[in-house]
Amino acid sequence: NTTGRPNITLGGFAITDEMCVNYIYYYPKTSLEVCKSAISDQSLQTYFRQVQEWERQPTSPHLGISDNYRAIDWNPVRASVLHELYLQSPIYMQCNQSSGERFPGDWTSVRVTPVLYPLPPTPRI
């Protein structure tokens, strides 16, 4: 439970991080080994710049992404705007073949696939 933390929880593989790993089994066999995706760096940098300029948050283009997240004094409005950014921004994908080589093509600004039948929102406590 992360509700008592003073700041955000970032994604990662540490026990204190938010872990989101899915294993998908499929048939027939393909050469797909692993796929990872994240919001595009450009979209995040735009968000960090806007909260700095409009809301005087201490973000900076010279800080790393994790440090910029931690620099923000989070409130429900900022979190909601970031949530909308996640829903609408292009993503960066990295998919590797079984050989370890990346699949060919430009995967740096992929549009998010629309969800046709979304789950109902979880009630807030």
N, C-alpha and C positions, 0 to 999 in steps of 0.2 A: 504494500500500500504506500503510495507516494504522496498522499494528501498532506502529510505533515512536513514536507520538504519546503525550505525557504525559497527555492527557485525551481526552474524547469527540470525535467528528466529528459536527457538526450538518448537517442538510439545508440546501441552498441552491443557488445557481447559480455560486458562486465555484469556481475550480479546486481549492481546498482543502476544499470542502464535499462531502458525499455528494449526488450528483445522481440523481434518479429521475424521469425524464420518459418517458412512453410516448406514441406517436402511433398512434392507431387509425384505420384507414380502414374505412368502412362504406358500404353502399348499401341503400336509397335515401337521398338527402340529407335531413338533418334540420336543425333550427335550432340544434343543439348546437355551441358553439364551443370551450369549455374546461371541464374539471371539476378541482377540487382538493379534497383531503380531508386531514384531520389529526385526531389524537386531540382530544377535547374539552378546552378549557381547564380546565373544572371538574375533570375527572379528573386532569389533570396537577397542578393546584394541590393536590388531595388527596394525591397522591403526594409532592410537595415538602414539604407540611406533616407527613406521617407520617415521612419520613426525618429531618426536623428534630426532631420530638418524640421519636421512638423511638431514633434513632441519632446524635443531636447533629450532624447535618450542617448547614452554614451556609446553608441555603436560607431564603428569606423571601418573604412575599406582596408585599413592596415591590420585589422584583427582577423583571426580565423573565424570560420563559421561558428564553431562551438563557443568561442569567447564572445562573439556578437550576441548569440542567444542568451548567454549568461549575463550580459551587460544590461539587458532590458528589464525594467521594472514592470513585470507582467500584471495585467489587469484583464477583466473579461473582454473589454473592447479590443485590446491588442491581440489577445488570443483568438477572438472571433475573426478579425481581419486576416490573421495568419492562416487560420483554418480555411477561409475562402480562397486565399492565395494557393494553398495546397490543392484545392479542388479544381482550380482553373488554370494553373500554370503548367507549362510543358515540363516533362520529366527527362532526366538523363538516365539512359539504360546501359548496362554493361552485361552482355550475354556471352558466355564462353562455351566453346565446343568441348567435346570430350578430350580433345588433344591439348586443351588449355589455351588455344588461340581464340581470339575474339571473333564473333561472327562479322562478316564484312558489312559495310554500310555505315551510314551516319545515324547514330543513336543518341545524339546530344540534345535534341529538342523535339522529343516525341510528344504528340498530343495525348492527353489522358483519355482512355477509352470511357465513353459515357456509360453509366450504370442505368440499365433499363428498369430494374425492379429493386430499388433501394430498401434496405431493412429499416424498420421504424427506429427513430432515435431512442437511445437508452434514457429512461427517466433520470433526471439529476436528483441527487440526494440532498 
